[in-house]
Amino acid sequence: MGTRAAASISGPAATRVVPQLSDARRAATPSRKFSEPHYIVLLALLLGSQPIATDLYLPALPAIAAELGNPALTLTGLTLAFGAAQLILGPLSDRFGRRPVLLAGCAAYALTSFAGAWVTSLAALVVCRCLQGAAMAALVVCARASVRDLYTPVEGAKALSRGLTGLGIFALSAPLVGALVVAQFSWHAAFVALGVFGMAVFAWVWFFFGESLPPRTPVPDADAEVSATRAVLGDARFRAWTAVLAASYSTLFCFLLSSGFVYIKVFGFSPLGCGLVLAGNSLSYIAGTYWCRHLLKQRTPDRAVSVSSRFSIAGGLLMLAVALVAGAPQAWAMIVGQYLIAIGHGVNQPCGQAGSVAGFPQHAGRAAAISGFLMMLAAFIVGQAIAPFLGVSAWPLVLTNATGGTLIALSAWVLVRRAHAPATSAQPT
């Protein structure tokens, strides 16, 4: 597999250029050097836009429900729009570059957030969240594609793990910030905070991100577009890694959607207690991203997820086993089990995101878009299935975690292992 060039990430503190550049990519690289610290911060901001958009307003859900009605569709609608928009924005970033798509997405993210602060009906809020999800797609798909532009697959997984550590920090702080903002002002202020975040990301892209995609002269026709999509979907490694991503993210999504209702309404936790549970989940995820970098020093990504998936299946089965023995779900088992799943998630996501685009240096945006769409579609379906039970019972969360953990493990142990079987002894380049 060919290597990629370090493209033009601008910034005053330029450091090293990513090694192992091909001659062709080196010739296409603009004069500005790659600033890895700025780029890793950018990755964290772009990838963090998703947990910020979801977790920051989680403490506002009860207030939104009291004023406008059941807010479940505001989260699932955002998720579905986020997934669908990637199918458009990924190929656009392949054609026109990551930077213009990123700037447009950041601007739309900020504007739709501010609009959400002023709505007076649930329908209007759902529309704003769907538009925000579409804008967020530009940020995430370009982040994942730019990693393939700049790094080899293994180094890309390491870079993603560092960026996803930042995502974990955002996920840790977002519910606490959201709770403070909602307590001091109202749920409307949570959306103002999202708009400010969108403006900050726009500024970082404007000042510190040049363009990671080398210039291209040919404009693909419709037949070429269809062929590229078929090539992505027909790749066994792409399908295997996407299965890991979909199972892992759907499991996490169900926790995010249900946690406030399950721990507060079913188990009787205080809002602060629920916030601490969410914070512990984020810390577990951050620990997983650090563990990922340690694993990748000794193993290829396929072998790394083979190890981490043990945590995923152990967490889900722990919840289920304790619930069956006790006759009802137990809060402590659900917390411990979720933290084990979060640790596995911290390895599964960077390896899966890097692996799903590794085979498509010319179509990284398209591959990232399709895998991202399938992730969000799976999360949307599962979220809609458990939405009617929010605040009623903890069993749906137990069952989805047990099923999700099992599917993660099977995807890693069977699909990923089989897809990489011919080259398990070789380090990908």
Secondary structure, 3 states (H helix, E strand, C coil): CCCCCCCECCCCCCCCCCCCCCHHHHHHCCCCCCCHHHHHHHHHHHHHHHHHHHHCCHHHHHHHHHHHCCCHHHHHHHHHHHHHHHHHHHHHHHHHCHHHHHHHHHHHHHHHHHHHCCCCCHHHHHHHHHHHHHHHHHHHHHHHHHHHHHCCHHHHHHHHHHHHHHHHHHHHHHHHHHHHHHHHCCHHHHHHHHHHHHHHHHHHHHHHCCECCCCCCCCCCHHHHHHHHHHHHCCHHHHHHHHHHHHHHHHHHHHHHHHHHHHHHHCCCCHHHHHHHHHHHHHHHHHHHHHHHHHHHHCCHHHHHHHHHHHHHHHHHHHHHHHHHHCCCCHHHHHHHHHHHHHHHHHHHHHHHHHHHCCCCCCHHHHHHHHHHHHHHHHHHHHHHHHHHCCCCCHHHHHHHHHHHHHHHHHHHHHHHHHCHHHCCCCCC
